[in-house]
């Protein structure tokens, strides 16, 4: 697996194996990055690393609203 530290932004980062799902079977690793955005809340970006080519592809981006009323 070829992941450069300079490619990973500051914040919370987890690297793990993909779950046993058909949609994740093309990836050898999944990278989850968390970031706090003002006005939006927490944002989670999931990137998949392809099996043979090691190309990083955006898999999912999720905004988690943590604002209090």
Secondary structure, DSSP 4 states (H G I P E B T S, - for coil): ----GGGSPSSEEEEEPPPS-GGGTTEEEEEEEEEEETTTEEEEEEEEEETTT--EEEEEEEEE-----
